[in-house]
Amino acid sequence: MRRWARSGRRGGRRRGVARLAPAVGVALLLGSACSAPVDSDVGQRRAADVAKPIAQRPASVVPYWVNPRGNAARQLAVYRADDRAEEAELIERIARQPFAEWIGVEDPLLVLYNIPHRDCGQYSKGGAPDGDAYRRWLGQVIAGIGDRPATVILEPDALPHVEDGCTPRKFHEERFALLAEAVHRLRVLPRAKVYLDAGNPHWITDPRRMAGPLRRAGHPPRTASR
């Protein structure tokens, strides 16, 4: 219960033009084509990249919509145009993944990210001011989903931050209680599926550490969702 990707993140070459007799020009062009391996690999990679636009992947691989004009896809185009191969390769991993958006599709992928003391005060700090405010907000979300189909990713990072100690211990009991309540209320919805985030193998290297927190947060045993 991604990491994500879940997740972030080539220019022109100078061309010399010589005015030569046609026969000599043809000979020079053929010679250069046969003796210029330096940039051939780069050119082939660029051609291959351009031939692989960001698009929807097979439903058996990624069942959710991949936005071909999302932020990551636009940044990928910039890196490719600037010959920044390494950055392009990294951000392409993100651009080819689905991202949650509130859109009118048949089965939207929604992320709920409003738990109190969110991200333990780091880059994504914030969230509801207290447990009661979170419950009211959750009620509004549930009412909005209603009997429509939806896949809900519930509070990314909330459990891993408890397990890795980033979230202060004094907030642990409240967090488990809020997550368990949220799981229960969302599972009651007739066409909703719920996903509890458990981090990723680069963060929580031993997945067994997450078994207890997942159970306390209301994750049913022996199931992957709902």
C-alpha positions as CSV (number, residue, x, y, z in Angstrom):
1,M,0.0,0.0,0.0
2,R,4.2,4.5,-5.9
3,R,6.8,5.5,-4.8
4,W,6.0,7.7,-8.2
5,A,6.8,7.9,-9.4
6,R,5.4,8.2,-8.9
7,S,7.9,10.6,-10.1
8,G,10.8,15.0,-11.8
9,R,12.5,15.5,-13.9
10,R,19.2,18.1,-26.4
11,G,20.7,21.9,-29.5
12,G,21.7,22.3,-32.9
13,R,25.1,21.4,-34.4
14,R,27.2,23.7,-36.4
15,R,27.2,22.7,-40.0
16,G,29.9,23.7,-42.4
17,V,28.8,24.3,-46.0
18,A,31.4,24.3,-48.8
19,R,30.8,25.3,-52.3
20,L,32.4,22.6,-54.3
21,A,31.9,21.0,-57.7
22,P,29.0,18.5,-57.6
23,A,31.1,15.4,-58.0
24,V,33.6,16.5,-55.3
25,G,30.7,17.5,-53.0
26,V,29.1,14.1,-53.3
27,A,32.5,12.4,-52.6
28,L,33.0,14.5,-49.5
29,L,29.5,13.9,-48.2
30,L,29.9,10.1,-48.7
31,G,33.3,10.2,-47.1
32,S,32.1,12.1,-44.0
33,A,29.1,9.8,-43.6
34,C,31.4,6.8,-43.5
35,S,34.1,8.3,-41.3
36,A,32.2,10.3,-38.6
37,P,31.2,7.9,-35.9
38,V,31.6,10.5,-33.1
39,D,28.1,11.9,-33.3
40,S,26.3,8.9,-34.8
41,D,25.3,7.3,-31.5
42,V,24.0,10.6,-30.2
43,G,22.0,11.2,-33.4
44,Q,20.5,7.7,-33.2
45,R,19.5,8.2,-29.6
46,R,17.9,11.6,-30.4
47,A,16.0,10.1,-33.3
48,A,14.9,7.2,-31.1
49,D,13.8,9.7,-28.3
50,V,11.8,11.8,-30.8
51,A,10.2,8.6,-32.0
52,K,9.0,7.8,-28.5
53,P,6.5,10.5,-27.5
54,I,4.8,10.3,-24.1
55,A,1.6,8.4,-24.6
56,Q,-0.8,6.1,-22.9
57,R,0.7,2.7,-22.1
58,P,-1.2,-0.6,-22.4
59,A,-3.9,-1.0,-19.8
60,S,-2.3,-4.2,-18.6
61,V,0.9,-2.2,-17.7
62,V,-0.6,1.1,-16.5
63,P,-4.4,1.2,-16.2
64,Y,-4.5,4.9,-15.5
65,W,-4.2,7.9,-17.9
66,V,-0.8,9.3,-18.7
67,N,-0.8,13.0,-19.6
68,P,1.2,13.5,-22.7
69,R,1.3,17.3,-22.0
70,G,2.0,17.2,-18.3
71,N,4.8,19.2,-16.6
72,A,7.2,16.3,-16.8
73,A,6.5,15.7,-20.5
74,R,7.1,19.4,-21.3
75,Q,10.4,19.4,-19.3
76,L,11.4,16.2,-21.1
77,A,11.0,18.0,-24.5
78,V,13.2,20.8,-23.2
79,Y,16.0,18.5,-22.1
80,R,15.9,16.6,-25.4
81,A,16.1,19.8,-27.4
82,D,19.2,20.9,-25.3
83,D,21.0,17.5,-25.7
84,R,20.8,17.0,-21.9
85,A,20.6,13.2,-22.2
86,E,21.0,12.3,-18.5
87,E,18.4,14.7,-17.3
88,A,16.1,13.6,-20.1
89,E,16.4,10.0,-19.2
90,L,15.6,10.7,-15.5
91,I,12.6,12.8,-16.1
92,E,11.2,10.5,-18.8
93,R,10.7,7.9,-16.0
94,I,8.3,10.4,-14.4
95,A,6.7,11.6,-17.6
96,R,5.6,8.1,-18.5
97,Q,3.8,7.5,-15.2
98,P,0.2,8.4,-14.4
99,F,-0.5,11.3,-12.0
100,A,-3.6,11.9,-10.0
101,E,-5.9,14.6,-11.2
102,W,-9.5,15.5,-10.6
103,I,-10.8,14.9,-14.1
104,G,-13.9,13.4,-15.5
105,V,-12.7,10.0,-16.5
106,E,-14.4,6.7,-15.9
107,D,-12.2,5.7,-13.0
108,P,-10.3,8.7,-11.6
109,L,-7.2,8.3,-9.5
110,L,-7.4,10.6,-6.5
111,V,-4.8,11.4,-3.8
112,L,-6.0,12.5,-0.4
113,Y,-3.1,14.5,1.2
114,N,-4.4,16.5,4.1
115,I,-3.4,14.6,7.3
116,P,-2.4,16.8,10.2
117,H,1.3,17.4,10.6
118,R,1.8,16.4,7.0
119,D,5.3,15.6,5.8
120,C,6.5,16.3,9.3
121,G,6.9,20.0,8.6
122,Q,9.2,19.6,5.6
123,Y,8.7,20.6,2.0
124,S,5.0,19.6,1.8
125,K,4.2,20.6,5.3
126,G,0.6,21.6,6.1
127,G,-2.6,19.6,6.3
128,A,-5.7,19.9,8.4
129,P,-5.1,21.9,11.6
130,D,-6.5,19.0,13.8
131,G,-8.3,15.7,13.8
132,D,-11.8,17.1,13.8
133,A,-11.0,19.4,10.8
134,Y,-9.6,16.4,9.0
135,R,-12.7,14.3,9.6
136,R,-14.9,17.2,8.3
137,W,-12.7,17.5,5.2
138,L,-12.8,13.7,4.6
139,G,-16.6,13.8,4.9
140,Q,-16.7,16.3,2.0
141,V,-14.4,14.2,-0.1
142,I,-16.6,11.1,0.5
143,A,-19.7,13.0,-0.4
144,G,-18.0,14.1,-3.6
145,I,-17.1,10.6,-4.6
146,G,-20.5,9.2,-3.7
147,D,-21.4,6.1,-5.8
148,R,-19.0,6.9,-8.6
149,P,-16.0,4.7,-9.3
150,A,-12.7,6.0,-7.9
151,T,-9.2,4.8,-6.8
152,V,-8.1,6.6,-3.8
153,I,-4.5,6.9,-2.6
154,L,-4.8,7.7,1.0
155,E,-2.2,10.1,2.6
156,P,1.1,9.3,0.9
157,D,4.1,9.3,3.3
158,A,1.8,9.3,6.4
159,L,2.7,5.8,7.5
160,P,6.4,5.8,6.4
161,H,7.0,9.0,8.3
162,V,5.7,7.3,11.4
163,E,7.9,4.3,10.9
164,D,11.1,6.3,10.1
165,G,10.6,8.5,13.1
166,C,10.2,11.8,11.2
167,T,6.7,12.4,12.6
168,P,7.0,13.1,16.3
169,R,5.8,10.2,18.5
170,K,3.1,12.4,20.2
171,F,1.2,12.5,16.9
172,H,1.3,8.7,16.2
173,E,-1.9,7.6,17.9
174,E,-3.9,10.3,16.3
175,R,-2.5,9.5,12.9
176,F,-3.3,5.8,13.2
177,A,-6.8,6.6,14.3
178,L,-7.4,9.1,11.5
179,L,-6.1,6.7,8.8
180,A,-8.1,3.8,10.2
181,E,-11.3,5.9,10.2
182,A,-10.6,7.1,6.7
183,V,-10.0,3.6,5.4
184,H,-13.3,2.4,7.0
185,R,-15.3,5.3,5.6
186,L,-13.9,5.1,2.1
187,R,-14.3,1.3,1.9
188,V,-18.0,1.7,2.6
189,L,-18.3,3.5,-0.8
190,P,-19.7,1.0,-3.2
191,R,-17.3,1.7,-6.1
192,A,-14.2,3.0,-4.4
193,K,-10.8,1.3,-4.0
194,V,-8.4,2.5,-1.3
195,Y,-4.6,2.3,-1.4
196,L,-2.5,2.9,1.7
197,D,1.0,4.2,0.9
198,A,3.9,2.2,2.5
199,G,6.8,4.1,1.1
200,N,9.3,2.5,-1.4
201,P,12.2,0.0,-1.1
202,H,14.8,2.8,-1.2
203,W,13.1,4.5,1.8
204,I,11.8,1.6,3.9
205,T,14.4,-1.0,3.0
206,D,12.8,-3.8,5.0
207,P,9.1,-4.1,4.0
208,R,8.3,-6.1,7.1
209,R,8.6,-2.9,9.1
210,M,5.4,-1.6,7.5
211,A,3.2,-4.6,8.4
212,G,2.3,-3.3,11.8
213,P,1.6,0.3,10.8
214,L,-0.5,-0.9,7.9
215,R,-2.6,-3.1,10.2
216,R,-3.0,-0.3,12.7
217,A,-4.1,2.0,9.9
218,G,-6.9,-0.3,8.9
219,H,-5.4,-2.2,6.1
220,P,-7.3,-5.5,5.7
221,P,-5.0,-8.6,5.9
222,R,-4.2,-10.5,2.7
223,T,-5.6,-7.9,0.4
224,A,-4.0,-5.3,-1.8
225,S,-6.8,-2.8,-1.7
226,R,-10.2,-2.0,-0.3
